[in-house]
Amino acid sequence: MDEHVPYSTATLTAYLDDVAWAHKQEEIIRLFAADDEEKRYRFPPMKPRQRQFLHNLAEDFALDTESLDPEPHRHIMLFKTPRFVSAPMKTLAQAARIRRGQLNISAPVASSVVEKKDPIYNGFVVRGLKFALTEDELRPIIKKAMPVSQMDIHFLGDEVALLPQSKLDLNAIQPTLSTAIIAADLAANVLQARLDTSSFEPRILDVQTKSTAASAGGWSQVAAAGRKPAVAPTTKAVGQRNVYTVLGSRVAEAKKKKMENENMFKSKEEIVDDWEAEMEKEDLRPGKHESSGEEVADRAEV
């Protein structure tokens, strides 16, 4: 991993003194740096130590600053100079993690609690991580899914917290981000979460209660579409026969009747044939013609 830190020690020390406020100022400067049409930006009046932090941070970005107006209206004007190219790739949070040991800071000073009007969820929590997952594996996937926006990546034990560097519509980007991470086999779920950013490492306060189609990368919708609806089995009423059974029985009955008629006709023919044969046999018997001749003679004599 690249250990280069593009920020001065004074900038990092001031950042750790008030993480939440400093993170907000970094967001403003990054948005100003990314907009090619913006050439200057006016900060509201603030305390001297806060103005000093902005002077140091602008210098790290290769931007120019100027303090204007007397107290209590003294404020800072931010300018782009010809030496400005782009904002540093590493965020203050990433740089502070690298330099934390060198800065000899045991624990950051918690900033005062400020009521925020931000949505309940301000980041993501990645769960079901691939074994030995590293930031070098995760960051290119996030960058490809979100080429315009940037995320701070925080490894928190067996989970990873993703904190956008600027305000984003989490509901809109969650499906794309989840699909990219899950398709790369880096994790099982990407859930929206409410993260406490008042300390050096973010703390998870609340997470989506259950996985949704978006948190699962849309796979639950695909699986649901692939399932066929259950069809209730049809039951046949008692005594009811289908059309094929009825037709079959009628055909069988017609064949049976036809066979009976044919048998009856054959039996009649056999009776006639036997009678004729019997008559022929009777005519051929000896003595039959003689007796008949005697009967004729007797009749003549009478």
NORHULIN-V151635 format. One record per residue. N is the residue number from 0. SS is DSSP state (H for helix, E for strand, C for the rest). PSI is psi in whole degrees, 0 to 359 (none if undefined). Layout:
BEGIN
N_SS_PSI / N_SS_PSI
END
This chain:
BEGIN
0_C_142 / 1_C_122 / 2_C_5 / 3_C_136 / 4_C_117 / 5_C_14 / 6_C_151 / 7_C_163 / 8_H_324 / 9_H_321 / 10_H_315 / 11_H_322 / 12_H_316 / 13_H_324 / 14_H_316 / 15_H_341 / 16_H_330 / 17_C_81 / 18_H_312 / 19_H_313 / 20_H_317 / 21_H_323 / 22_H_321 / 23_H_318 / 24_H_325 / 25_H_319 / 26_H_315 / 27_H_314 / 28_H_323 / 29_H_319 / 30_H_319 / 31_H_319 / 32_H_327 / 33_H_343 / 34_C_110 / 35_C_335 / 36_C_338 / 37_C_129 / 38_C_340 / 39_E_156 / 40_E_136 / 41_E_120 / 42_C_152 / 43_C_164 / 44_C_144 / 45_C_176 / 46_C_159 / 47_H_318 / 48_H_329 / 49_H_322 / 50_H_324 / 51_H_321 / 52_H_317 / 53_H_322 / 54_H_314 / 55_H_316 / 56_H_319 / 57_H_322 / 58_H_322 / 59_H_331 / 60_C_358 / 61_C_34 / 62_E_162 / 63_E_146 / 64_E_158 / 65_E_132 / 66_E_131 / 67_E_153 / 68_C_149 / 69_C_169 / 70_C_149 / 71_C_17 / 72_C_12 / 73_C_131 / 74_E_177 / 75_E_137 / 76_E_132 / 77_E_133 / 78_E_151 / 79_E_135 / 80_C_164 / 81_C_336 / 82_C_352 / 83_C_133 / 84_C_300 / 85_C_167 / 86_C_150 / 87_C_145 / 88_C_320 / 89_C_142 / 90_C_171 / 91_H_322 / 92_H_318 / 93_H_317 / 94_H_322 / 95_H_325 / 96_H_321 / 97_H_318 / 98_H_5 / 99_H_316 / 100_H_321 / 101_H_330 / 102_H_347 / 103_C_50 / 104_C_119 / 105_C_319 / 106_C_137 / 107_C_156 / 108_C_122 / 109_C_135 / 110_C_161 / 111_C_146 / 112_C_124 / 113_C_131 / 114_C_125 / 115_C_148 / 116_C_12 / 117_C_163 / 118_C_165 / 119_C_316 / 120_C_132 / 121_C_11 / 122_E_195 / 123_E_155 / 124_E_127 / 125_E_125 / 126_E_164 / 127_C_50 / 128_C_149 / 129_C_147 / 130_C_131 / 131_C_36 / 132_C_139 / 133_C_163 / 134_H_328 / 135_H_333 / 136_H_322 / 137_H_321 / 138_H_317 / 139_H_326 / 140_H_317 / 141_H_319 / 142_H_321 / 143_H_323 / 144_H_330 / 145_C_75 / 146_C_337 / 147_C_318 / 148_C_163 / 149_C_151 / 150_E_138 / 151_E_130 / 152_E_125 / 153_E_119 / 154_E_119 / 155_E_78 / 156_C_242 / 157_C_17 / 158_E_162 / 159_E_130 / 160_E_131 / 161_E_118 / 162_E_112 / 163_E_144 / 164_C_349 / 165_C_166 / 166_C_131 / 167_C_158 / 168_C_97 / 169_H_323 / 170_H_327 / 171_H_322 / 172_H_346 / 173_H_314 / 174_H_316 / 175_H_315 / 176_H_317 / 177_H_315 / 178_H_318 / 179_H_315 / 180_H_317 / 181_H_321 / 182_H_331 / 183_C_3 / 184_C_36 / 185_C_337 / 186_C_172 / 187_C_327 / 188_E_149 / 189_E_108 / 190_E_146 / 191_E_147 / 192_E_156 / 193_E_117 / 194_E_136 / 195_E_114 / 196_C_16 / 197_C_348 / 198_C_179 / 199_C_312 / 200_C_132 / 201_C_149 / 202_E_133 / 203_E_120 / 204_E_323 / 205_E_146 / 206_E_153 / 207_C_134 / 208_C_331 / 209_C_162 / 210_C_141 / 211_C_178 / 212_C_324 / 213_C_319 / 214_C_337 / 215_C_14 / 216_C_18 / 217_C_357 / 218_H_329 / 219_H_327 / 220_H_321 / 221_H_317 / 222_H_321 / 223_H_322 / 224_H_330 / 225_H_342 / 226_C_133 / 227_C_141 / 228_C_143 / 229_C_136 / 230_C_126 / 231_C_134 / 232_C_140 / 233_C_136 / 234_C_140 / 235_C_132 / 236_C_153 / 237_C_131 / 238_C_356 / 239_C_133 / 240_C_146 / 241_C_173 / 242_H_327 / 243_H_322 / 244_H_317 / 245_H_311 / 246_H_319 / 247_H_317 / 248_H_323 / 249_H_320 / 250_H_316 / 251_H_320 / 252_H_320 / 253_H_318 / 254_H_318 / 255_H_318 / 256_H_321 / 257_H_319 / 258_H_321 / 259_H_318 / 260_H_317 / 261_H_318 / 262_H_320 / 263_H_319 / 264_H_319 / 265_H_320 / 266_H_323 / 267_H_316 / 268_H_321 / 269_H_324 / 270_H_315 / 271_H_314 / 272_H_322 / 273_H_324 / 274_H_314 / 275_H_317 / 276_H_322 / 277_H_322 / 278_H_319 / 279_H_319 / 280_H_322 / 281_H_322 / 282_H_331 / 283_C_357 / 284_C_138 / 285_C_145 / 286_C_346 / 287_H_318 / 288_H_326 / 289_H_312 / 290_H_323 / 291_H_328 / 292_H_320 / 293_H_320 / 294_H_324 / 295_H_319 / 296_H_315 / 297_H_318 / 298_H_327 / 299_H_321 / 300_H_320 / 301_C_none
END
